[in-house]
């Protein structure tokens, strides 16, 4: 996976030019980890950013070996990376498995012996870390460590600019978009679907009995479940699909160029994944299922109508016993006001809110 080190100035100039362009945060972070591989001949590189509570290190980008695998979760103080954050200092280790701070994780997917961790500073505030590793011992000399520090220092300003822009429209806990992004996103995708005559589907996903998680395990565990759920949804959808935290334990998924059948397949995949794969918090297993409503735009209805149909379908899934997927009725068969459904015996938010 690793490649021979390249002239540092060339790498940094290319990276600076790329980061100066208007790219999503994920692309900027990935450019940094890609550059780290080339700059010091590392086997793996990652950027992790602190959440707003300054407790969890969220995986921002990974390059090299194991980049396609599910990233491990780290909190402040966990492992060598967490130690670097806790003590706000750079770390260089020549043989990580023999370091008492190292956490042995069988599911990691790649070997680590040499490791360099460099804090990312913005206006005197620690915002995350850049790390590089190799499966071989004593790979990174003092020059390599200085290159990693230089890369971190050069990368922070554009990363922080992209991060702050992203925070304005992103839920910092789950890294899904926040509610204020949903309406403009739907309008934009509807306009594109109309122009290109392509399908557009919309999913509403609500975690079942989520209050029990907070009551039994505490709010930190509830936060961990929300983060893991959002991560698993992202793993199972395309980059073009937009995940939004609509509020609390409810999420929306906007899926451009996706037919009703395709949306149903993806929704069932998400539902089955949550049913079969147990989440966890600090070693404690936490079972969590999800109810999903699926609606596909009819090409004429408003965004509010599309959301309402998905909402009614999701609450029908709740009425059916939860942990299932329901496809919405067509727009012409959907009451204009959800309160009308109550008179017809259908589900409404008011009638099912307490039973989540």
C-alpha positions as CSV (number, residue, x, y, z in Angstrom):
1,X,0.0,0.0,0.0
2,X,2.8,2.4,0.8
3,X,4.7,4.3,-1.8
4,X,8.2,5.9,-1.7
5,X,8.3,9.3,-0.2
6,X,8.0,12.2,-2.7
7,X,9.6,15.6,-2.6
8,X,7.8,17.3,0.3
9,X,7.5,20.7,-1.4
10,X,5.8,19.1,-4.4
11,X,3.3,17.2,-2.2
12,X,2.5,20.3,-0.1
13,X,2.1,22.6,-3.1
14,X,-0.4,20.2,-4.8
15,X,-2.3,19.8,-1.5
16,X,-2.4,23.5,-0.9
17,X,-3.8,24.1,-4.4
18,X,-6.5,21.4,-3.9
19,X,-7.5,22.6,-0.5
20,X,-7.8,26.2,-1.8
21,X,-10.7,25.0,-4.0
22,X,-14.3,24.6,-2.9
23,X,-14.6,20.9,-1.8
24,X,-16.7,19.1,0.7
25,X,-15.1,18.5,4.1
26,X,-14.7,14.8,3.5
27,X,-12.8,15.4,0.2
28,X,-10.5,17.9,1.9
29,X,-9.7,15.4,4.7
30,X,-9.1,12.6,2.3
31,X,-6.7,14.8,0.3
32,X,-4.7,15.3,3.5
33,X,-4.5,11.5,4.3
34,X,-3.6,10.7,0.7
35,X,-0.8,13.3,0.9
36,X,0.4,11.8,4.2
37,X,0.9,8.4,2.6
38,X,3.0,9.9,-0.2
39,X,4.9,12.3,2.0
40,X,6.3,9.7,4.5
41,X,5.7,6.4,2.8
42,X,3.1,5.4,5.4
43,X,0.9,2.3,5.0
44,X,-2.2,4.0,6.6
45,X,-3.1,7.5,7.4
46,X,-6.2,9.0,9.1
47,X,-7.7,12.3,10.3
48,X,-10.0,12.2,13.3
49,X,-11.9,15.3,14.4
50,X,-13.2,16.0,17.9
51,X,-16.9,16.3,18.3
52,X,-18.2,19.6,19.8
53,X,-18.2,18.0,23.3
54,X,-14.5,17.4,22.9
55,X,-14.9,13.7,24.0
56,X,-15.2,11.6,20.9
57,X,-12.8,11.3,18.0
58,X,-14.8,11.0,14.9
59,X,-13.3,9.4,11.8
60,X,-13.0,12.0,9.1
61,X,-10.9,10.3,6.4
62,X,-8.7,7.3,6.0
63,X,-6.2,6.3,3.3
64,X,-4.1,3.2,2.6
65,X,-4.6,-0.2,4.2
66,X,-7.9,-0.8,5.8
67,X,-9.4,2.4,4.5
68,X,-12.5,0.6,3.3
69,X,-13.1,-1.1,6.6
70,X,-15.3,0.2,9.4
71,X,-13.2,2.6,11.5
72,X,-12.7,1.9,15.2
73,X,-14.3,4.2,17.7
74,X,-12.0,6.3,19.9
75,X,-12.8,8.6,22.8
76,X,-10.5,11.1,24.4
77,X,-7.8,9.1,26.3
78,X,-8.4,5.8,24.3
79,X,-5.3,4.3,22.9
80,X,-2.3,6.2,21.7
81,X,-4.4,8.5,19.5
82,X,-6.7,9.3,22.5
83,X,-3.7,9.8,24.7
84,X,-2.3,12.4,22.3
85,X,-5.6,14.3,22.4
86,X,-5.8,14.0,26.2
87,X,-2.3,15.4,26.7
88,X,-2.4,17.7,23.7
89,X,0.9,16.6,22.4
90,X,2.5,14.8,19.4
91,X,3.3,11.1,19.8
92,X,5.9,8.9,17.9
93,X,6.0,5.2,18.7
94,X,8.4,2.7,17.1
95,X,6.7,-0.5,18.2
96,X,3.1,0.2,19.1
97,X,1.9,-3.3,20.2
98,X,4.5,-3.1,23.0
99,X,3.4,0.4,24.2
100,X,1.1,0.2,27.2
101,X,-1.2,2.8,25.7
102,X,-1.9,0.7,22.6
103,X,-5.3,-0.9,22.2
104,X,-5.3,-4.3,20.5
105,X,-8.3,-4.5,18.2
106,X,-8.8,-7.7,16.1
107,X,-11.3,-6.0,13.8
108,X,-8.9,-3.3,12.8
109,X,-7.9,-4.9,9.5
110,X,-4.3,-3.7,9.2
111,X,-1.2,-4.0,11.3
112,X,0.4,-1.1,13.2
113,X,3.9,-1.0,14.6
114,X,5.3,2.4,13.8
115,X,2.9,5.2,14.6
116,X,3.0,9.0,14.5
117,X,0.2,11.2,15.8
118,X,0.1,14.9,15.3
119,X,-2.5,17.2,16.9
120,X,-4.4,19.6,14.6
121,X,-4.6,23.1,16.1
122,X,-6.8,26.0,15.1
123,X,-6.5,29.3,16.9
124,X,-5.0,27.6,20.0
125,X,-7.8,25.0,20.1
126,X,-7.3,21.3,19.5
127,X,-9.7,20.1,16.8
128,X,-8.4,16.6,16.0
129,X,-5.4,14.6,15.0
130,X,-3.5,13.4,12.0
131,X,-1.9,10.0,12.3
132,X,0.3,7.8,10.1
133,X,1.3,4.2,10.6
134,X,3.3,1.3,9.2
135,X,3.3,-2.4,9.9
136,X,7.0,-2.3,10.3
137,X,8.9,-1.1,13.4
138,X,11.1,2.0,13.5
139,X,10.0,3.4,10.1
140,X,9.5,7.0,10.9
141,X,12.6,9.0,11.7
142,X,12.8,12.6,13.0
143,X,12.5,13.9,9.4
144,X,9.3,11.9,8.8
145,X,7.8,13.3,12.0
146,X,8.6,16.8,11.0
147,X,7.0,16.2,7.6
148,X,3.8,15.0,9.4
149,X,3.8,18.1,11.6
150,X,4.3,20.4,8.5
151,X,1.5,18.6,6.7
152,X,-0.8,19.1,9.7
153,X,0.1,22.8,10.1
154,X,-0.5,23.4,6.4
155,X,-3.8,21.6,6.3
156,X,-5.6,23.1,9.3
157,X,-6.7,26.5,7.9
158,X,-8.7,25.1,4.9
159,X,-9.9,22.1,7.0
160,X,-11.1,24.4,9.7
161,X,-12.9,26.6,7.2
162,X,-14.6,23.6,5.7
163,X,-15.4,22.2,9.1
164,X,-17.0,25.4,10.3
165,X,-19.1,25.7,7.1
166,X,-20.1,22.1,7.6
167,X,-21.1,22.6,11.3
168,X,-23.6,25.2,10.2
169,X,-25.6,22.6,8.4
170,X,-24.5,19.3,10.0
171,X,-25.5,17.7,13.3
172,X,-22.2,17.4,15.2
173,X,-23.2,14.3,17.1
174,X,-24.0,12.0,14.1
175,X,-22.4,14.0,11.2
176,X,-25.7,13.8,9.4
177,X,-27.0,17.0,8.0
178,X,-29.3,18.9,10.4
179,X,-32.9,19.8,9.9
180,X,-32.3,23.2,8.3
181,X,-30.6,21.5,5.4
182,X,-33.6,19.2,4.6
183,X,-36.0,21.7,2.9
184,X,-33.5,23.2,0.5
185,X,-32.0,19.8,-0.3
186,X,-35.5,18.4,-1.2
187,X,-36.3,21.4,-3.3
188,X,-33.0,21.1,-5.2
189,X,-33.4,17.4,-5.8
190,X,-37.0,17.7,-6.9
191,X,-36.0,20.4,-9.4
192,X,-33.2,18.1,-10.7
193,X,-35.5,15.1,-10.9
194,X,-38.1,17.1,-12.8
195,X,-35.5,18.4,-15.2
196,X,-33.9,15.0,-15.9
197,X,-37.1,12.9,-15.6
198,X,-35.4,10.8,-13.0
199,X,-37.0,9.2,-9.8
200,X,-36.5,10.6,-6.3
201,X,-37.2,8.7,-3.1
202,X,-37.4,9.8,0.5
203,X,-37.1,7.7,3.6
204,X,-38.0,8.5,7.2
205,X,-36.1,6.3,9.7
206,X,-37.0,6.3,13.4
207,X,-35.2,4.3,16.1
208,X,-37.6,2.1,18.1
209,X,-38.0,2.5,21.8
210,X,-34.9,4.8,21.8
211,X,-35.9,6.3,25.2
212,X,-35.2,2.9,26.8
213,X,-31.5,3.2,25.7
214,X,-31.1,6.5,27.6
215,X,-33.1,5.2,30.6
216,X,-31.2,1.9,30.9
217,X,-27.7,2.9,29.8
218,X,-27.5,6.7,30.1
219,X,-27.4,9.5,27.5
220,X,-23.7,8.8,26.6
221,X,-24.8,5.4,25.4
222,X,-27.8,7.0,23.5
223,X,-25.4,9.3,21.8
224,X,-23.2,6.4,20.8
225,X,-26.2,4.5,19.3
226,X,-27.2,7.6,17.3
227,X,-23.6,7.9,16.0
228,X,-23.3,4.2,15.1
229,X,-26.7,4.2,13.4
230,X,-25.9,7.2,11.2
231,X,-22.5,5.6,10.3
232,X,-24.2,2.3,9.3
233,X,-26.7,4.1,7.2
234,X,-23.9,5.9,5.4
235,X,-22.1,2.6,4.8
236,X,-25.1,1.3,3.0
237,X,-26.1,4.1,0.7
238,X,-24.4,6.1,-2.1
239,X,-22.4,9.3,-1.6
240,X,-25.2,11.1,-3.5
241,X,-27.8,10.2,-0.9
242,X,-28.3,12.8,1.8
243,X,-28.8,11.7,5.4
244,X,-30.5,14.2,7.7
245,X,-31.1,14.1,11.4
246,X,-34.6,15.3,11.5
247,X,-34.7,15.5,15.3
248,X,-34.0,13.3,18.3
249,X,-33.9,9.7,17.0
250,X,-35.5,10.4,13.7
251,X,-33.6,10.6,10.4
252,X,-34.5,11.3,6.8
253,X,-32.7,10.0,3.7
254,X,-33.0,11.8,0.4
255,X,-32.2,9.5,-2.5
256,X,-31.8,11.0,-5.9
257,X,-32.3,8.8,-9.0
258,X,-33.8,6.1,-6.9
259,X,-37.0,4.2,-7.8
260,X,-39.5,3.0,-5.3
261,X,-38.3,-0.6,-5.6
262,X,-34.6,0.5,-5.2
263,X,-35.5,2.6,-2.2
264,X,-37.4,-0.3,-0.6
265,X,-34.4,-2.7,-1.1
266,X,-32.1,-0.2,0.6
267,X,-34.6,0.5,3.4
268,X,-34.9,-3.3,4.1
269,X,-31.1,-3.6,4.0
270,X,-30.8,-0.9,6.7
271,X,-33.6,-2.4,8.8
272,X,-32.2,-5.9,8.6
273,X,-28.7,-4.7,9.5
274,X,-30.0,-2.9,12.6
275,X,-31.9,-6.1,13.6
276,X,-29.0,-8.4,13.1
277,X,-25.9,-6.4,14.1
278,X,-25.8,-5.4,17.8
279,X,-24.5,-2.0,18.7
280,X,-22.4,-1.4,21.7
281,X,-21.2,1.2,24.2
282,X,-18.1,0.7,26.3
283,X,-18.3,-3.0,25.8
284,X,-22.1,-3.2,26.6
285,X,-24.2,-4.6,23.8
286,X,-27.3,-2.6,22.9
287,X,-30.0,-3.9,20.7
288,X,-31.6,-1.3,18.5
289,X,-34.2,-1.7,15.7
290,X,-35.6,0.9,13.3
291,X,-39.0,1.6,11.6
292,X,-38.8,3.1,8.1
293,X,-41.3,4.8,5.8
294,X,-40.5,4.9,2.1
295,X,-42.1,7.5,-0.3
296,X,-41.2,8.1,-4.0
297,X,-42.0,11.5,-5.5
298,X,-44.8,11.4,-8.0
299,X,-43.3,14.3,-10.1
300,X,-46.0,16.8,-9.0
301,X,-46.5,16.9,-5.3
302,X,-44.9,19.3,-2.9
303,X,-42.0,18.5,-0.7
304,X,-44.4,18.7,2.3
305,X,-46.6,16.1,0.7
306,X,-43.7,13.8,0.0
307,X,-42.5,14.1,3.6
308,X,-46.1,13.6,4.9
309,X,-46.5,10.4,3.0
310,X,-43.2,9.0,4.3
311,X,-44.1,10.1,7.8
312,X,-47.5,8.3,7.6
313,X,-45.8,5.2,6.3
314,X,-43.2,5.3,9.1
315,X,-45.9,5.5,11.7
316,X,-47.7,2.6,10.0
317,X,-44.5,0.6,10.5
318,X,-44.7,1.5,14.2
319,X,-48.3,0.4,14.3
320,X,-47.3,-3.0,12.7
321,X,-45.0,-3.7,15.6
322,X,-41.9,-1.6,14.6
323,X,-38.7,-3.0,13.1
324,X,-40.1,-3.1,9.6
325,X,-40.4,-1.1,6.4
326,X,-43.6,0.3,4.9
327,X,-44.0,1.9,1.5
328,X,-46.2,5.0,1.4
329,X,-49.5,5.2,-0.4
330,X,-49.6,7.2,-3.5
331,X,-50.2,11.0,-3.2
332,X,-53.8,10.8,-4.4
333,X,-54.6,8.3,-1.7
334,X,-52.9,10.2,1.1
335,X,-54.9,12.6,3.3
336,X,-53.8,16.2,2.8
337,X,-53.7,16.7,6.6
338,X,-52.4,13.8,8.7
339,X,-55.1,14.6,11.3
340,X,-57.6,13.3,8.7
341,X,-56.1,9.9,8.9
342,X,-57.2,9.6,12.5
343,X,-60.9,9.6,11.5
344,X,-60.1,6.9,8.9
345,X,-58.2,4.7,11.4
346,X,-54.8,5.5,10.1
347,X,-51.6,6.3,12.1
348,X,-50.8,9.9,13.1
349,X,-47.8,11.4,14.9
350,X,-50.0,12.4,17.8
351,X,-51.4,8.9,18.1
352,X,-48.1,7.1,18.1
353,X,-45.6,9.5,19.6
354,X,-45.9,8.0,23.1
355,X,-45.4,4.5,21.8
356,X,-42.1,4.9,20.0
